[in-house]
Amino acid sequence: MKKLIISIIIIVAAGWGLQNYTSFKAIDYAKIYWQKFDWSKINIFSNSAKETPDPEKQLNIFIRDSKFIPNLNAVRTGIKVTWFNEDNKTHTVTGEGWGSNEIAPGKAYSKTFDAAGDYQYHCSIHPSMTGEIIAK
């Protein structure tokens, strides 16, 4: 914490020095940037929680440590299911008659289950990774 405070003081002092002793107006540029920044995209100035996807419309599944988390989910038909690859390896989501291409780290795959049923899936690259969606 002490290093952070010292770093902030150094940055502010450097900006003040540039503003007053050179033709580079660092503080003026910072003001312009501050005014143009879209603060509505982040919610750090309010006490309300950030909006999360409506569970009646979307289900998120995360791929971490070569696992689907959570790996068993019940959803209503018509709900969009999105798998986010937060692992450092490439994975797939493969079911019977459906599936993704390779999902690189940081990428996602989505599918909507329109018919009721049990949909078992796995990673075709790592077959021990399994999961199941139960659409009702």
C-alpha positions as CSV (number, residue, x, y, z in Angstrom):
1,M,0.0,0.0,0.0
2,K,2.9,2.3,0.8
3,K,4.4,1.7,-2.6
4,L,1.1,2.5,-4.3
5,I,0.7,5.8,-2.5
6,I,4.3,6.8,-3.3
7,S,3.7,5.9,-6.9
8,I,0.6,8.1,-7.1
9,I,2.5,11.0,-5.5
10,I,5.3,10.6,-8.0
11,I,2.8,10.5,-11.0
12,V,1.0,13.6,-9.7
13,A,4.3,15.5,-9.2
14,A,5.5,14.5,-12.6
15,G,2.2,15.7,-14.2
16,W,2.4,19.0,-12.3
17,G,6.0,19.5,-13.4
18,L,5.2,18.7,-17.0
19,Q,2.2,21.0,-16.9
20,N,4.1,24.0,-15.5
21,Y,7.6,23.7,-17.0
22,T,7.2,22.2,-20.5
23,S,4.9,22.6,-23.5
24,F,3.4,19.2,-22.7
25,K,0.2,19.9,-20.7
26,A,-0.3,16.5,-19.0
27,I,-3.0,17.7,-16.6
28,D,-5.0,19.3,-19.4
29,Y,-4.8,16.0,-21.4
30,A,-5.9,14.1,-18.3
31,K,-8.9,16.5,-17.8
32,I,-10.0,15.9,-21.5
33,Y,-9.7,12.2,-21.1
34,W,-11.6,12.2,-17.8
35,Q,-14.5,14.1,-19.4
36,K,-14.7,11.8,-22.4
37,F,-14.5,8.6,-20.4
38,D,-17.8,6.7,-20.3
39,W,-18.3,6.2,-16.6
40,S,-21.6,4.4,-17.1
41,K,-19.7,1.3,-18.2
42,I,-18.3,0.8,-14.7
43,N,-20.2,1.1,-11.5
44,I,-17.6,2.0,-8.9
45,F,-19.3,5.2,-7.8
46,S,-22.6,3.7,-6.5
47,N,-23.4,1.2,-3.8
48,S,-25.6,-0.9,-6.1
49,A,-24.4,-4.2,-7.3
50,K,-23.4,-4.6,-11.0
51,E,-26.1,-6.0,-13.2
52,T,-25.8,-9.8,-13.7
53,P,-27.5,-11.8,-16.4
54,D,-31.1,-12.7,-15.8
55,P,-31.0,-16.4,-14.8
56,E,-34.4,-16.8,-16.6
57,K,-32.7,-15.8,-19.9
58,Q,-29.0,-17.0,-19.6
59,L,-26.8,-19.5,-17.9
60,N,-23.0,-19.1,-17.7
61,I,-20.7,-22.0,-17.4
62,F,-17.0,-21.5,-16.8
63,I,-14.1,-23.7,-18.0
64,R,-11.4,-23.5,-15.4
65,D,-8.6,-26.0,-14.4
66,S,-9.8,-28.4,-17.1
67,K,-13.3,-28.6,-15.6
68,F,-16.8,-27.3,-16.5
69,I,-18.0,-25.2,-13.5
70,P,-20.8,-25.9,-12.7
71,N,-21.0,-29.2,-14.6
72,L,-24.7,-30.1,-14.0
73,N,-27.3,-27.5,-14.7
74,A,-31.1,-27.5,-15.0
75,V,-32.6,-24.7,-17.3
76,R,-35.8,-23.9,-18.9
77,T,-36.0,-24.5,-22.7
78,G,-35.1,-21.4,-24.7
79,I,-32.4,-20.2,-22.3
80,K,-29.0,-19.3,-23.8
81,V,-26.1,-21.2,-22.2
82,T,-22.6,-19.7,-22.6
83,W,-19.4,-21.5,-21.9
84,F,-16.5,-19.1,-21.1
85,N,-13.0,-20.6,-21.4
86,E,-11.1,-19.1,-18.4
87,D,-8.4,-21.9,-18.6
88,N,-5.0,-21.6,-20.2
89,K,-5.8,-24.4,-22.7
90,T,-8.0,-24.7,-25.7
91,H,-11.2,-26.7,-25.1
92,T,-14.5,-27.7,-26.9
93,V,-18.1,-28.2,-25.8
94,T,-19.3,-31.3,-27.7
95,G,-22.7,-33.0,-27.3
96,E,-24.5,-35.6,-29.4
97,G,-25.2,-33.9,-32.7
98,W,-24.0,-30.4,-31.5
99,G,-20.9,-28.8,-30.4
100,S,-18.4,-25.9,-30.6
101,N,-15.3,-25.5,-32.6
102,E,-12.1,-25.1,-30.5
103,I,-12.6,-22.4,-27.8
104,A,-9.3,-20.6,-27.2
105,P,-8.5,-19.2,-23.8
106,G,-10.5,-16.0,-23.2
107,K,-13.2,-16.9,-25.8
108,A,-16.7,-18.2,-25.4
109,Y,-19.3,-20.5,-27.0
110,S,-23.1,-20.1,-26.7
111,K,-26.0,-22.5,-27.5
112,T,-29.8,-22.2,-26.8
113,F,-31.6,-25.4,-25.9
114,D,-35.0,-25.2,-27.5
115,A,-36.2,-28.7,-26.8
116,A,-36.6,-30.4,-23.4
117,G,-34.1,-33.2,-22.6
118,D,-30.9,-34.2,-21.0
119,Y,-27.9,-32.9,-22.9
120,Q,-24.6,-34.5,-21.9
121,Y,-21.4,-32.9,-23.2
122,H,-17.7,-33.2,-23.0
123,C,-14.5,-31.6,-24.3
124,S,-13.4,-33.5,-27.4
125,I,-9.7,-32.5,-26.6
126,H,-9.9,-33.6,-23.0
127,P,-12.6,-36.4,-22.8
128,S,-12.5,-36.6,-19.0
129,M,-14.1,-33.2,-18.9
130,T,-17.9,-33.7,-18.8
131,G,-21.0,-31.8,-18.0
132,E,-24.8,-32.0,-18.4
133,I,-27.6,-29.6,-19.2
134,I,-31.1,-30.6,-18.3
135,A,-33.6,-28.5,-20.2
136,K,-37.2,-28.6,-19.0
